[in-house]
Amino acid sequence: MAIKSPCTDVCIFEQSKGWCKGCGRTLKEAKEWRKLSPYHRKQIERALPVRLNILMKS
């Protein structure tokens, strides 16, 4: 079964925070996504809306 990724194919990383402007993940989170446990993926998914909101305001 494929693991759903929050990737939006817009891989532009904001320098000060290190978050992707497309999905909100860090480069490390994006690279390790398939290896992460469901618990850790869920933690990251919960943080993404807040991160993206911060990126939109900056």
N, C-alpha and C positions, 0 to 999 in steps of 0.2 A: 504494500500500500504506500502510495506517495505521501510524503509529509508536506502539508500545505505551508507555503512560505509567504510572508507578507511582502515579498519583493514586488516592486512595481516597474522594474526595468529602468528606473531613473537613478543610476548609481553615481550621485554627486555628493561627496562628503563635505560637510560644513567643518571648517578647520578648528574653531575654538571648542566645540563640543565633540566633534568626531562622529556625528550622527549623519546618516544618509538622508538627503533631502526628499527622497522618494518614499522610503519605508520607515525611517527613524532608527534603524539599527546601527550599531557600530560595525566597523569592518570586521572585527573579530567575531561578533555575533552572527554576521552574515556568513562568514566562512565556516563557522562551526555549527550552523543551524541544524543540519541533518544529524549531527552527532549528539546534540543536546537532548536531555530527557524531556518528556512531555511537560513535566513540572517547570523546568527552566524555560522552555519555549513559551509557556503560558505566562510566566512572570514577565518575560520580554514583551509579549503581545500586549499585556496590560499597561506597560510603560509607553508604548508607541504613540497613542493619541496625545499624551502630554508632551512628549518630545517633539512631535510634529507641530503642535500648537506653539511651542516655544520657538521652533525654527521659523514658523510663519510670521511671528511677531518681531523677529530680529532682522 
